[in-house]
Amino acid sequence: MEEIETQQQSLKAIRDSTQSLLNCKANLIQKIESLDHKEKLLDEIVSERQRLTKEKRMLLEMIQSVQRDIEAVTEAEASLGKERDELKQSVDRIKIQEYEPLHDQVNGLRTRSGLQKLPHVQQEIEAQQARALEERREKWQQASPSPSLRNDASSSSNRSRSRRR
């Protein structure tokens, strides 16, 4: 009987150990699956960080390029501003010191000789600007007629149709 009891205890110990082994195996499999999942997530996060870092680097390069462009435009603006100011001074100097006295002298001579006075340079400049503005306006109207012009054109064509009837 003792032998049966010993065998039963031995079988019970084996069963308990087997159950512990199965529980340990299930826990191990669960942990391995969890580890695989965490590794995949970590790989995705590392890839995303690398992608974002690359994008950040590209954006920084673009910003640096824009900054260089701004600096170049600022230099050009300063240079052109200086050139404009120098030209304005030169124009004023030529106009006051050379053109005005010479223009007055020539017109005085022309008047004494019975000739018509020459127009002032400012009148010629204004006439040129007026012509340029008129040409620009005509080009603009030809390129894109405004809705009011289209309505006028359609109403005038409607009137001409009604006159034909």
Salt bridges, closest charged atoms under 4 A:
ASP16 OD1 - ARG15 NH2 3.89
GLU48 OE2 - ARG51 NH2 2.66
GLU55 OE1 - ARG51 NH1 3.08
ASP85 OD1 - ARG84 NH2 2.86
ASP92 OD2 - LYS88 NZ 3.98
GLU98 OE2 - ARG93 NH1 3.37
GLU100 OE2 - HIS120 NE2 2.94
GLU134 OE2 - ARG137 NH2 2.49
